Amino acid sequence: MTPTDALNREHQQYRASADQCVAAAAWLASRDPLRPRYHLTPPAQWMNDPNGPVFFDGEYHLFYQHNPYGSVWGNMSWGHAVSTDLVRWKHLPIALVPNPEGYDRAGVYSGCCVDHEGIPHILYTAVDHQAAQQQTQALAYSHDRLITWTKAPQPVIPNAPDGPVPDFRDPFCWREGDTWNMALCHASTATKSVVRYTSKDLRQWEYRGVIYDQFSNVPECPNLFPLGDKWLLTVSPYGDVIYALGDYRDGQFLPQGPWQALDLGGSAAFYAPNTLFDLSGQKMMWGWVRGGGSPQSPWNGCFSLPRVLDLANDKTLTIHPHAALTSLRGAKREYGNLQLDAGVRVPLPELPGPGTELTGTFKVGEMSRCGLEIAGAGPEGKPLTITYDAAKGRLSCGTAGGTFRLPVGERLELRVFLDRSVLEIYANSRAALTARFHPKNPARPELFAWSDGESLAHLTAWALADI
Ligand code: FRU
């Protein structure tokens, strides 16, 4: 047996025991009333970044950073789920785990999955604390519809370009003609950059220089892609996930506007997103929504709903939930035209649920504020308030929020997804805000509409099916 065969035989054994550990915790995880039901969560245990979204042979595959052995970060592996409609997911066996004696002994970190000559290939960051360059880029491929993965004998990018750096990770690959391009985070105290490599075969990689280097912190999980007639670069520099629209020429990204937050909920709720063009050519994005139920519950983390990114006519970013999500809609309840007067909270009784989508149109005064309130869902059992503040041009949920400004006369169009303890808010297809909340009764949150001026609201709620 060659050393590579031994590595891969061992890998299969470690994978099998990781799966058993997750399966053993799954029943308990499924009992947690705070666990989301239509956001994708692993069967149990910890997850962080979405990894390697790919469409292959009629199915969408999503992988994720996963600790099969606990509900805290550690033992980084790749969990795996598959879907035909982007909404309903089936769990598959864990794809990759570290080999305790191998070049990824300290973790199989984030990366991407691409179809190269009809064969799915994963590029991931292999971590080995015993090596001089601790983070390297590694390759695995599958011949059985992405179920079992064969690791290459050695990392395919074993060294950083100018000597070892602590942060050298999260490959994101795309093809131009017959050439694979890779955007990669490369950071040390001296540099915080996204760099580029190219390859014809995913095995031999050549360093091509810096794509962009004006970051103030480690630009984790870069994604770079065309959107309309522009390019978008997004990174997760420990804080807010940020993006800029611009031009990409001769291997360099040139922003043409400010760096902005992709999600107004902040990195505590939404982080390290990954993207994929769906079958119709729309750019989809999933992010990691942090946090679990109670400290005892054996699950932590879920995916955001799939979001579609596009360019508006004025060349700014649009962002809205993927249309396929409407297939989860069941019972509907209309709350009609509500007159919201200052100081009056209008209850929205008998919300269909337990998973709910609420759509609302608000006619807002130029200087007023309006929104929704969830009883008992804030800290210390206080109400949690979703606010659009027209005077400040701000959308917020509790203490999280950011700039969102409607031109005078445009109505506020909200879509709010309530899923036990996960909340996503989309406003006018231009802003997204993800949050965690802890309702008293997660299956039946109690909602109110409100305004501090005079406002008209039309609200509709749907029960959303479990996935
Ligand atoms: C982002 C991140 C990545 C890394 C992974 C490890 O959340 O830190 O940079 O590859 O998580 O789990």
Residues whose N, C-alpha, C, O or C-beta is under 5 A from the ligand:
A	BS01	FRU	D49 Q65 M76 Y109 S110 R169 D170 E220 C221 A272
